[in-house]
């Protein structure tokens, strides 16, 4: 997730000490992509640049699509009864989650 990135002026480093067991790379990529869109909205140019830097565009990979759907379902499940009345962070995540799932449904991917 974005919370696992240490950002310095000259580099970005990823850490994730609590999830140290093997998993498909699609799991980590899905969390990063979902969190990015929830916090910053859809940014096609940023995502295209990400895939270019990654070296392979996996947008149509079935495992990535599965883990994106799983991440969205888990975030949805974790929301309190009325997240808009919760912390500003929860309200922002709730709004981003609703927007992302609506976009995916409109695109026929959700």
N, CA, C and O atoms as CSV, one atom per row, in Angstrom:
chain,resi,resn,atom,element,x,y,z
A,1,UNK,N,N,0.846,-1.183,0.000
A,1,UNK,CA,C,0.000,0.000,0.000
A,1,UNK,C,C,0.886,1.239,0.000
A,1,UNK,O,O,2.104,1.141,0.151
A,2,UNK,N,N,0.277,2.384,-0.167
A,2,UNK,CA,C,1.061,3.624,-0.141
A,2,UNK,C,C,1.720,3.837,1.211
A,2,UNK,O,O,2.753,4.500,1.299
A,3,UNK,N,N,1.135,3.285,2.261
A,3,UNK,CA,C,1.717,3.396,3.592
A,3,UNK,C,C,3.032,2.654,3.743
A,3,UNK,O,O,3.745,2.855,4.726
A,4,UNK,N,N,3.365,1.797,2.782
A,4,UNK,CA,C,4.600,1.045,2.830
A,4,UNK,C,C,5.710,1.681,1.999
A,4,UNK,O,O,6.754,1.064,1.786
A,5,UNK,N,N,5.497,2.893,1.533
A,5,UNK,CA,C,6.512,3.569,0.729
A,5,UNK,C,C,7.188,4.651,1.548
A,5,UNK,O,O,6.531,5.456,2.208
A,6,UNK,N,N,8.496,4.657,1.497
A,6,UNK,CA,C,9.284,5.727,2.095
A,6,UNK,C,C,9.751,6.610,0.950
A,6,UNK,O,O,10.497,6.164,0.078
A,7,UNK,N,N,9.314,7.850,0.953
A,7,UNK,CA,C,9.582,8.738,-0.174
A,7,UNK,C,C,10.586,9.802,0.254
A,7,UNK,O,O,10.355,10.557,1.198
A,8,UNK,N,N,11.694,9.840,-0.457
A,8,UNK,CA,C,12.738,10.837,-0.238
A,8,UNK,C,C,12.875,11.648,-1.523
A,8,UNK,O,O,12.381,11.225,-2.568
A,9,UNK,N,N,13.531,12.796,-1.468
A,9,UNK,CA,C,13.666,13.609,-2.677
A,9,UNK,C,C,14.323,12.887,-3.848
A,9,UNK,O,O,14.029,13.184,-5.006
A,10,UNK,N,N,15.219,11.929,-3.548
A,10,UNK,CA,C,15.957,11.285,-4.634
A,10,UNK,C,C,15.585,9.831,-4.890
A,10,UNK,O,O,16.119,9.228,-5.821
A,11,UNK,N,N,14.676,9.235,-4.086
A,11,UNK,CA,C,14.283,7.843,-4.340
A,11,UNK,C,C,13.048,7.454,-3.536
A,11,UNK,O,O,12.641,8.136,-2.595
A,12,UNK,N,N,12.477,6.341,-3.944
A,12,UNK,CA,C,11.337,5.753,-3.255
A,12,UNK,C,C,11.720,4.334,-2.875
A,12,UNK,O,O,12.232,3.580,-3.703
A,13,UNK,N,N,11.473,3.969,-1.624
A,13,UNK,CA,C,11.780,2.630,-1.140
A,13,UNK,C,C,10.513,2.014,-0.575
A,13,UNK,O,O,9.756,2.672,0.138
A,14,UNK,N,N,10.286,0.747,-0.898
A,14,UNK,CA,C,9.134,0.040,-0.363
A,14,UNK,C,C,9.527,-0.873,0.774
A,14,UNK,O,O,10.536,-1.576,0.704
A,15,UNK,N,N,8.718,-0.860,1.829
A,15,UNK,CA,C,8.932,-1.758,2.958
A,15,UNK,C,C,7.601,-2.408,3.304
A,15,UNK,O,O,6.544,-1.810,3.107
A,16,UNK,N,N,7.650,-3.613,3.812
A,16,UNK,CA,C,6.432,-4.296,4.252
A,16,UNK,C,C,6.850,-5.435,5.170
A,16,UNK,O,O,6.933,-6.586,4.741
A,17,UNK,N,N,7.110,-5.118,6.413
A,17,UNK,CA,C,7.631,-6.105,7.333
A,17,UNK,C,C,6.562,-7.017,7.914
A,17,UNK,O,O,6.874,-8.122,8.358
A,18,UNK,N,N,5.306,-6.579,7.921
A,18,UNK,CA,C,4.272,-7.424,8.516
A,18,UNK,C,C,3.770,-8.503,7.564
A,18,UNK,O,O,3.230,-9.511,8.022
A,19,UNK,N,N,3.925,-8.330,6.291
A,19,UNK,CA,C,3.492,-9.319,5.306
A,19,UNK,C,C,4.712,-9.932,4.640
A,19,UNK,O,O,4.985,-9.678,3.466
A,20,UNK,N,N,5.433,-10.730,5.387
A,20,UNK,CA,C,6.698,-11.252,4.883
A,20,UNK,C,C,6.590,-12.662,4.305
A,20,UNK,O,O,7.606,-13.331,4.124
A,21,UNK,N,N,5.391,-13.114,4.020
A,21,UNK,CA,C,5.256,-14.443,3.415
A,21,UNK,C,C,5.135,-14.326,1.897
A,21,UNK,O,O,4.698,-13.298,1.380
A,22,UNK,N,N,5.518,-15.374,1.195
A,22,UNK,CA,C,5.455,-15.333,-0.278
A,22,UNK,C,C,4.016,-15.156,-0.775
A,22,UNK,O,O,3.073,-15.711,-0.211
A,23,UNK,N,N,3.881,-14.386,-1.821
A,23,UNK,CA,C,2.577,-14.163,-2.455
A,23,UNK,C,C,2.847,-13.729,-3.894
A,23,UNK,O,O,3.937,-13.251,-4.208
A,24,UNK,N,N,1.864,-13.894,-4.758
A,24,UNK,CA,C,2.048,-13.431,-6.144
A,24,UNK,C,C,2.296,-11.921,-6.177
A,24,UNK,O,O,1.728,-11.174,-5.381
A,25,UNK,N,N,3.134,-11.487,-7.090
A,25,UNK,CA,C,3.433,-10.059,-7.214
A,25,UNK,C,C,2.153,-9.269,-7.501
A,25,UNK,O,O,2.060,-8.093,-7.149
A,26,UNK,N,N,1.181,-9.900,-8.128
A,26,UNK,CA,C,-0.088,-9.227,-8.431
A,26,UNK,C,C,-0.783,-8.752,-7.163
A,26,UNK,O,O,-1.504,-7.755,-7.191
A,27,UNK,N,N,-0.578,-9.446,-6.059
A,27,UNK,CA,C,-1.194,-9.024,-4.791
A,27,UNK,C,C,-0.665,-7.655,-4.363
A,27,UNK,O,O,-1.442,-6.759,-4.029
A,28,UNK,N,N,0.648,-7.500,-4.374
A,28,UNK,CA,C,1.239,-6.223,-3.981
A,28,UNK,C,C,0.902,-5.123,-4.982
A,28,UNK,O,O,0.598,-3.996,-4.591
A,29,UNK,N,N,0.955,-5.445,-6.263
A,29,UNK,CA,C,0.632,-4.452,-7.288
A,29,UNK,C,C,-0.819,-3.992,-7.156
A,29,UNK,O,O,-1.108,-2.806,-7.315
A,30,UNK,N,N,-1.721,-4.908,-6.872
A,30,UNK,CA,C,-3.129,-4.533,-6.752
A,30,UNK,C,C,-3.350,-3.577,-5.584
A,30,UNK,O,O,-4.114,-2.620,-5.706
A,31,UNK,N,N,-2.695,-3.826,-4.464
A,31,UNK,CA,C,-2.849,-2.928,-3.315
A,31,UNK,C,C,-2.324,-1.538,-3.650
A,31,UNK,O,O,-2.952,-0.533,-3.318
A,32,UNK,N,N,-1.177,-1.487,-4.304
A,32,UNK,CA,C,-0.599,-0.201,-4.683
A,32,UNK,C,C,-1.521,0.543,-5.656
A,32,UNK,O,O,-1.783,1.732,-5.473
A,33,UNK,N,N,-2.006,-0.140,-6.674
A,33,UNK,CA,C,-2.856,0.509,-7.678
A,33,UNK,C,C,-4.190,0.957,-7.099
A,33,UNK,O,O,-4.656,2.056,-7.400
A,34,UNK,N,N,-4.808,0.124,-6.274
A,34,UNK,CA,C,-6.089,0.495,-5.655
A,34,UNK,C,C,-5.893,1.682,-4.729
A,34,UNK,O,O,-6.647,2.653,-4.799
A,35,UNK,N,N,-4.895,1.617,-3.866
A,35,UNK,CA,C,-4.667,2.723,-2.937
A,35,UNK,C,C,-4.347,4.019,-3.671
A,35,UNK,O,O,-4.790,5.093,-3.265
A,36,UNK,N,N,-3.585,3.920,-4.742
A,36,UNK,CA,C,-3.256,5.122,-5.521
A,36,UNK,C,C,-4.529,5.766,-6.065
A,36,UNK,O,O,-4.707,6.980,-5.962
A,37,UNK,N,N,-5.406,4.960,-6.641
A,37,UNK,CA,C,-6.629,5.548,-7.207
A,37,UNK,C,C,-7.560,6.069,-6.120
A,37,UNK,O,O,-8.191,7.110,-6.302
A,38,UNK,N,N,-7.655,5.380,-5.017
A,38,UNK,CA,C,-8.525,5.853,-3.930
A,38,UNK,C,C,-8.056,7.206,-3.414
A,38,UNK,O,O,-8.875,8.084,-3.143
A,39,UNK,N,N,-6.753,7.379,-3.275
A,39,UNK,CA,C,-6.233,8.625,-2.721
A,39,UNK,C,C,-6.119,9.756,-3.743
A,39,UNK,O,O,-6.308,10.922,-3.395
A,40,UNK,N,N,-5.814,9.427,-4.994
A,40,UNK,CA,C,-5.536,10.471,-5.978
A,40,UNK,C,C,-6.495,10.490,-7.157
A,40,UNK,O,O,-6.392,11.365,-8.016
A,41,UNK,N,N,-7.426,9.540,-7.217
A,41,UNK,CA,C,-8.350,9.460,-8.338
A,41,UNK,C,C,-7.698,8.776,-9.522
A,41,UNK,O,O,-6.504,8.476,-9.497
A,42,UNK,N,N,-8.484,8.531,-10.560
A,42,UNK,CA,C,-7.904,7.867,-11.731
A,42,UNK,C,C,-6.897,8.782,-12.423
A,42,UNK,O,O,-7.214,9.925,-12.751
A,43,UNK,N,N,-5.729,8.296,-12.634
A,43,UNK,CA,C,-4.653,9.053,-13.283
A,43,UNK,C,C,-4.021,8.165,-14.348
A,43,UNK,O,O,-2.973,7.565,-14.113
A,44,UNK,N,N,-4.657,8.078,-15.524
A,44,UNK,CA,C,-4.154,7.180,-16.574
A,44,UNK,C,C,-2.693,7.433,-16.950
A,44,UNK,O,O,-1.950,6.483,-17.193
A,45,UNK,N,N,-2.275,8.687,-17.001
A,45,UNK,CA,C,-0.885,8.977,-17.367
A,45,UNK,C,C,0.080,8.448,-16.303
A,45,UNK,O,O,1.141,7.921,-16.638
A,46,UNK,N,N,-0.276,8.584,-15.039
A,46,UNK,CA,C,0.584,8.083,-13.960
A,46,UNK,C,C,0.657,6.561,-13.998
A,46,UNK,O,O,1.721,5.981,-13.779
A,47,UNK,N,N,-0.475,5.914,-14.275
A,47,UNK,CA,C,-0.489,4.454,-14.341
A,47,UNK,C,C,0.316,3.971,-15.541
A,47,UNK,O,O,1.048,2.987,-15.436
A,48,UNK,N,N,0.191,4.647,-16.675
A,48,UNK,CA,C,0.980,4.281,-17.861
A,48,UNK,C,C,2.473,4.432,-17.562
A,48,UNK,O,O,3.271,3.584,-17.963
A,49,UNK,N,N,2.854,5.492,-16.868
A,49,UNK,CA,C,4.256,5.697,-16.500
A,49,UNK,C,C,4.713,4.613,-15.524
A,49,UNK,O,O,5.846,4.139,-15.600
A,50,UNK,N,N,3.826,4.225,-14.607
A,50,UNK,CA,C,4.165,3.157,-13.667
A,50,UNK,C,C,4.470,1.866,-14.413
A,50,UNK,O,O,5.489,1.224,-14.156
A,51,UNK,N,N,3.578,1.477,-15.351
A,51,UNK,CA,C,3.798,0.231,-16.085
A,51,UNK,C,C,5.065,0.313,-16.934
A,51,UNK,O,O,5.782,-0.678,-17.071
A,52,UNK,N,N,5.341,1.466,-17.494
A,52,UNK,CA,C,6.559,1.624,-18.286
A,52,UNK,C,C,7.791,1.434,-17.393
A,52,UNK,O,O,8.733,0.736,-17.768
A,53,UNK,N,N,7.776,2.051,-16.230
A,53,UNK,CA,C,8.907,1.907,-15.305
A,53,UNK,C,C,8.999,0.480,-14.768
A,53,UNK,O,O,10.096,-0.028,-14.540
A,54,UNK,N,N,7.861,-0.160,-14.570
A,54,UNK,CA,C,7.840,-1.537,-14.065
A,54,UNK,C,C,8.437,-2.499,-15.084
A,54,UNK,O,O,9.037,-3.513,-14.727
A,55,UNK,N,N,8.260,-2.162,-16.367
A,55,UNK,CA,C,8.845,-2.974,-17.424
A,55,UNK,C,C,7.883,-3.924,-18.089
A,55,UNK,O,O,8.232,-4.584,-19.068
A,56,UNK,N,N,6.673,-4.001,-17.567
A,56,UNK,CA,C,5.666,-4.882,-18.152
A,56,UNK,C,C,4.294,-4.371,-17.726
A,56,UNK,O,O,4.066,-4.088,-16.550
A,57,UNK,N,N,3.394,-4.258,-18.679
A,57,UNK,CA,C,2.039,-3.806,-18.389
A,57,UNK,C,C,1.178,-5.029,-18.090
A,57,UNK,O,O,0.894,-5.832,-18.978
A,58,UNK,N,N,0.772,-5.159,-16.844
A,58,UNK,CA,C,-0.003,-6.316,-16.411
A,58,UNK,C,C,-1.486,-5.993,-16.218
A,58,UNK,O,O,-2.197,-6.749,-15.556
A,59,UNK,N,N,-1.954,-4.897,-16.778
A,59,UNK,CA,C,-3.344,-4.480,-16.536
A,59,UNK,C,C,-4.363,-5.558,-16.861
A,59,UNK,O,O,-5.401,-5.639,-16.203
A,60,UNK,N,N,-4.093,-6.384,-17.858
A,60,UNK,CA,C,-5.045,-7.416,-18.253
A,60,UNK,C,C,-4.736,-8.781,-17.642
A,60,UNK,O,O,-5.372,-9.774,-17.993
A,61,UNK,N,N,-3.779,-8.834,-16.745
A,61,UNK,CA,C,-3.418,-10.086,-16.099
A,61,UNK,C,C,-4.566,-10.549,-15.195
A,61,UNK,O,O,-5.007,-9.782,-14.340
A,62,UNK,N,N,-5.061,-11.776,-15.360
A,62,UNK,CA,C,-6.182,-12.254,-14.540
A,62,UNK,C,C,-5.894,-12.237,-13.043
A,62,UNK,O,O,-6.785,-11.938,-12.248
A,63,UNK,N,N,-4.668,-12.553,-12.648
A,63,UNK,CA,C,-4.333,-12.531,-11.218
A,63,UNK,C,C,-4.413,-11.112,-10.671
A,63,UNK,O,O,-4.919,-10.904,-9.568
A,64,UNK,N,N,-3.920,-10.134,-11.426
A,64,UNK,CA,C,-3.991,-8.741,-10.974
A,64,UNK,C,C,-5.440,-8.302,-10.846
A,64,UNK,O,O,-5.804,-7.662,-9.859
A,65,UNK,N,N,-6.265,-8.630,-11.813
A,65,UNK,CA,C,-7.678,-8.252,-11.766
A,65,UNK,C,C,-8.371,-8.908,-10.563
A,65,UNK,O,O,-9.203,-8.280,-9.907
A,66,UNK,N,N,-8.028,-10.160,-10.279
A,66,UNK,CA,C,-8.595,-10.851,-9.117
A,66,UNK,C,C,-8.203,-10.140,-7.827
A,66,UNK,O,O,-9.056,-9.879,-6.979
A,67,UNK,N,N,-6.915,-9.826,-7.673
A,67,UNK,CA,C,-6.455,-9.192,-6.439
A,67,UNK,C,C,-6.988,-7.761,-6.297
A,67,UNK,O,O,-7.195,-7.295,-5.177
A,68,UNK,N,N,-7.210,-7.062,-7.406
A,68,UNK,CA,C,-7.844,-5.734,-7.326
A,68,UNK,C,C,-9.261,-5.880,-6.783
A,68,UNK,O,O,-9.664,-5.138,-5.886
A,69,UNK,N,N,-10.020,-6.837,-7.326
A,69,UNK,CA,C,-11.385,-7.068,-6.844
A,69,UNK,C,C,-11.379,-7.467,-5.372
A,69,UNK,O,O,-12.226,-7.011,-4.604
A,70,UNK,N,N,-10.436,-8.309,-4.976
A,70,UNK,CA,C,-10.329,-8.732,-3.585
A,70,UNK,C,C,-9.998,-7.551,-2.680
A,70,UNK,O,O,-10.579,-7.413,-1.603
A,71,UNK,N,N,-9.067,-6.698,-3.108
A,71,UNK,CA,C,-8.702,-5.512,-2.307
A,71,UNK,C,C,-9.907,-4.593,-2.133
A,71,UNK,O,O,-10.155,-4.094,-1.035
A,72,UNK,N,N,-10.650,-4.370,-3.201
A,72,UNK,CA,C,-11.836,-3.516,-3.117
A,72,UNK,C,C,-12.880,-4.117,-2.176
A,72,UNK,O,O,-13.475,-3.402,-1.371
A,73,UNK,N,N,-13.099,-5.418,-2.275
A,73,UNK,CA,C,-14.077,-6.081,-1.398
A,73,UNK,C,C,-13.659,-5.985,0.062
A,73,UNK,O,O,-14.495,-5.750,0.934
A,74,UNK,N,N,-12.371,-6.166,0.332
A,74,UNK,CA,C,-11.898,-6.066,1.719
A,74,UNK,C,C,-12.030,-4.651,2.259
A,74,UNK,O,O,-12.451,-4.454,3.399
A,75,UNK,N,N,-11.672,-3.669,1.447
A,75,UNK,CA,C,-11.824,-2.280,1.897
A,75,UNK,C,C,-13.288,-1.963,2.164
A,75,UNK,O,O,-13.615,-1.302,3.150
A,76,UNK,N,N,-14.165,-2.431,1.291
A,76,UNK,CA,C,-15.595,-2.181,1.447
A,76,UNK,C,C,-16.091,-2.810,2.753
A,76,UNK,O,O,-16.846,-2.191,3.503
A,77,UNK,N,N,-15.656,-4.043,3.012
A,77,UNK,CA,C,-16.063,-4.764,4.220
A,77,UNK,C,C,-15.578,-4.060,5.488
A,77,UNK,O,O,-16.258,-4.096,6.514
A,78,UNK,N,N,-14.405,-3.420,5.425
A,78,UNK,CA,C,-13.811,-2.795,6.607
A,78,UNK,C,C,-14.400,-1.426,6.936
A,78,UNK,O,O,-14.105,-0.872,7.995
A,79,UNK,N,N,-15.217,-0.876,6.058
A,79,UNK,CA,C,-15.786,0.437,6.315
A,79,UNK,C,C,-16.804,0.372,7.448
A,79,UNK,O,O,-17.587,-0.574,7.525
A,80,UNK,N,N,-16.797,1.381,8.336
A,80,UNK,CA,C,-17.813,1.418,9.398
A,80,UNK,C,C,-19.195,1.698,8.808
A,80,UNK,O,O,-19.319,2.000,7.621
A,81,UNK,N,N,-20.219,1.596,9.632
A,81,UNK,CA,C,-21.596,1.761,9.162
A,81,UNK,C,C,-21.786,3.065,8.386
A,81,UNK,O,O,-22.441,3.068,7.343
A,82,UNK,N,N,-21.236,4.151,8.866
A,82,UNK,CA,C,-21.323,5.427,8.151
A,82,UNK,C,C,-19.949,6.087,8.145
A,82,UNK,O,O,-19.656,6.924,8.999
A,83,UNK,N,N,-19.103,5.710,7.182
A,83,UNK,CA,C,-17.731,6.227,7.172
A,83,UNK,C,C,-17.635,7.737,7.014
A,83,UNK,O,O,-16.616,8.329,7.368
A,84,UNK,N,N,-18.689,8.372,6.485
A,84,UNK,CA,C,-18.651,9.835,6.341
A,84,UNK,C,C,-18.656,10.521,7.699
A,84,UNK,O,O,-18.227,11.668,7.819
A,85,UNK,N,N,-19.140,9.823,8.723
A,85,UNK,CA,C,-19.176,10.383,10.077
A,85,UNK,C,C,-17.980,9.929,10.908
A,85,UNK,O,O,-17.910,10.195,12.108
A,86,UNK,N,N,-17.064,9.260,10.275
A,86,UNK,CA,C,-15.863,8.761,10.945
A,86,UNK,C,C,-14.747,9.791,10.772
A,86,UNK,O,O,-15.017,10.985,10.634
A,87,UNK,N,N,-13.532,9.343,10.778
A,87,UNK,CA,C,-12.387,10.237,10.623
A,87,UNK,C,C,-12.342,10.794,9.199
A,87,UNK,O,O,-12.916,10.194,8.290
A,88,UNK,N,N,-11.679,11.917,8.992
A,88,UNK,CA,C,-11.525,12.433,7.628
A,88,UNK,C,C,-10.850,11.428,6.695
A,88,UNK,O,O,-11.176,11.358,5.510
A,89,UNK,N,N,-9.912,10.654,7.232
A,89,UNK,CA,C,-9.237,9.630,6.421
A,89,UNK,C,C,-10.239,8.592,5.936
A,89,UNK,O,O,-10.256,8.259,4.751
A,90,UNK,N,N,-11.070,8.078,6.832
A,90,UNK,CA,C,-12.085,7.083,6.451
A,90,UNK,C,C,-13.063,7.665,5.437
A,90,UNK,O,O,-13.442,6.991,4.478
A,91,UNK,N,N,-13.467,8.895,5.643
A,91,UNK,CA,C,-14.392,9.527,4.704
A,91,UNK,C,C,-13.757,9.644,3.322
A,91,UNK,O,O,-14.428,9.429,2.313
A,92,UNK,N,N,-12.476,9.980,3.267
A,92,UNK,CA,C,-11.770,10.091,1.988
A,92,UNK,C,C,-11.654,8.722,1.314
A,92,UNK,O,O,-11.891,8.595,0.113
A,93,UNK,N,N,-11.292,7.710,2.087
A,93,UNK,CA,C,-11.188,6.355,1.541
A,93,UNK,C,C,-12.551,5.896,1.031
A,93,UNK,O,O,-12.640,5.298,-0.041
A,94,UNK,N,N,-13.608,6.169,1.786
A,94,UNK,CA,C,-14.959,5.782,1.375
A,94,UNK,C,C,-15.338,6.450,0.055
A,94,UNK,O,O,-15.861,5.791,-0.844
A,95,UNK,N,N,-15.083,7.725,-0.067
A,95,UNK,CA,C,-15.408,8.434,-1.311
A,95,UNK,C,C,-14.593,7.883,-2.478
A,95,UNK,O,O,-15.129,7.674,-3.567
A,96,UNK,N,N,-13.303,7.647,-2.254
A,96,UNK,CA,C,-12.454,7.093,-3.303
A,96,UNK,C,C,-12.859,5.680,-3.682
A,96,UNK,O,O,-12.817,5.314,-4.857
A,97,UNK,N,N,-13.249,4.890,-2.703
A,97,UNK,CA,C,-13.691,3.527,-2.948
A,97,UNK,C,C,-14.971,3.510,-3.778
A,97,UNK,O,O,-15.093,2.728,-4.720
A,98,UNK,N,N,-15.913,4.362,-3.432
A,98,UNK,CA,C,-17.150,4.449,-4.208
A,98,UNK,C,C,-16.865,4.899,-5.643
A,98,UNK,O,O,-17.419,4.343,-6.591
A,99,UNK,N,N,-16.013,5.894,-5.799
A,99,UNK,CA,C,-15.692,6.391,-7.140
A,99,UNK,C,C,-14.990,5.322,-7.975
A,99,UNK,O,O,-15.293,5.154,-9.157
A,100,UNK,N,N,-14.061,4.604,-7.364
A,100,UNK,CA,C,-13.328,3.584,-8.119
A,100,UNK,C,C,-14.245,2.440,-8.525
A,100,UNK,O,O,-14.193,1.991,-9.670
A,101,UNK,N,N,-15.080,1.961,-7.617
A,101,UNK,CA,C,-15.975,0.855,-7.977
A,101,UNK,C,C,-16.993,1.295,-9.014
A,101,UNK,O,O,-17.364,0.496,-9.874
A,102,UNK,N,N,-17.458,2.534,-8.964
A,102,UNK,CA,C,-18.375,3.037,-9.986
A,102,UNK,C,C,-17.673,3.102,-11.341
A,102,UNK,O,O,-18.258,2.743,-12.363
A,103,UNK,N,N,-16.426,3.558,-11.349
A,103,UNK,CA,C,-15.667,3.625,-12.603
A,103,UNK,C,C,-15.456,2.239,-13.184
A,103,UNK,O,O,-15.641,2.034,-14.383
A,104,UNK,N,N,-15.073,1.290,-12.349
A,104,UNK,CA,C,-14.852,-0.079,-12.835
A,104,UNK,C,C,-16.144,-0.699,-13.355
A,104,UNK,O,O,-16.128,-1.397,-14.368
A,105,UNK,N,N,-17.248,-0.455,-12.681
A,105,UNK,CA,C,-18.538,-0.990,-13.135
A,105,UNK,C,C,-18.912,-0.377,-14.489
A,105,UNK,O,O,-19.403,-1.076,-15.375
A,106,UNK,N,N,-18.678,0.922,-14.642
A,106,UNK,CA,C,-18.986,1.599,-15.915
A,106,UNK,C,C,-18.095,1.093,-17.029
A,106,UNK,O,O,-18.521,1.022,-18.182
A,107,UNK,N,N,-16.843,0.736,-16.694
A,107,UNK,CA,C,-15.901,0.208,-17.689
A,107,UNK,C,C,-16.177,-1.260,-18.004
A,107,UNK,O,O,-15.587,-1.824,-18.926
A,108,UNK,N,N,-17.073,-1.873,-17.238
A,108,UNK,CA,C,-17.357,-3.291,-17.445
A,108,UNK,C,C,-16.351,-4.218,-16.818
A,108,UNK,O,O,-16.329,-5.412,-17.114
A,109,UNK,N,N,-15.497,-3.664,-15.933
A,109,UNK,CA,C,-14.457,-4.478,-15.308
A,109,UNK,C,C,-14.814,-4.845,-13.881
A,109,UNK,O,O,-14.060,-5.579,-13.243
A,110,UNK,N,N,-15.904,-4.377,-13.367
A,110,UNK,CA,C,-16.195,-4.623,-11.959
A,110,UNK,C,C,-17.405,-5.349,-11.746
A,110,UNK,O,O,-17.768,-5.623,-10.602
